[in-house]
């Protein structure tokens, strides 16, 4: 009984003694400074990355803005992960936890689950080639895996695509097997304008050319004056004149909407109305008269 009381007394003296609380205070202070220094290093590294790419814009070796956004975000992400990983290792050493055996154990466990992580490896490899080959970059408007939208972020494992209706799609890079990038080259706006047969083709084309001449000054995203290709179709009550226009990358849909609106407004104000289906009805007497006229003509 005396030995038990003695052990309890010793333990109580240890809890209330200065040595334990001094050790705890020193450990907490070390952890605080480790986290503080890690945050400072991450912030300084991000500013350094921004400054490096800012200097690239002025130097002889320049990269495109879309490529710059992708590499900037990727490098910042990698630096952040690395710095905080080192900070966690240092915090574990403060608690006198041996990091070496943990890493060795993690290696054995990683080897054991490696066969089940094939998709993860595939995603990382695909992400590397997406970035290396510049298939698309942050800010590009793409169609990928059945989804259309603006690329918000490209990582080594996932890609985030924001659709124009606001949904954020997160795609594993391994699912990116076919990409349509609308932001690399100039777009082509294609507009079909329906004109009723009561109007002359030359008159309609003249009005379209008058309206098209003002488009480059009116819209910054239209490159050059829209061009008339010609009569595209002959329908029951109208013929179709096709107009094409070069646009800045990703602006072909906006150009189509504006061209269609301005062309229709120009034609309507000039007396060319919107074509509508027409039904012509004849009485029996009129049909007989038409037949007689055709017979006399022959």
Secondary structure by P-SEA (a helix, b strand, c coil): caaaaaaaaaaaaaaacaaaaaaaaaaaaaaaaaaaaaaaaaaaaaaaaaaaaaaaaaccccccaaaaaaaaaaaaaaaaaaaaaaaaaaaaaaacccaaaaaaaaaaaaaaacccaaaaaaaaaaaaaaaaaccccccccccccccccccccccccbbbbbcccbbbbbbccccccbbbbccccbbbbbbbbbbcccccaaaaaaaaaaaaaacccccccccccccccccccccccbbbbbbbbbbcccaaaaaaaaaaaaaaaaaaaaccccbbbbbbbbcaaaaaaaaaaaaaac
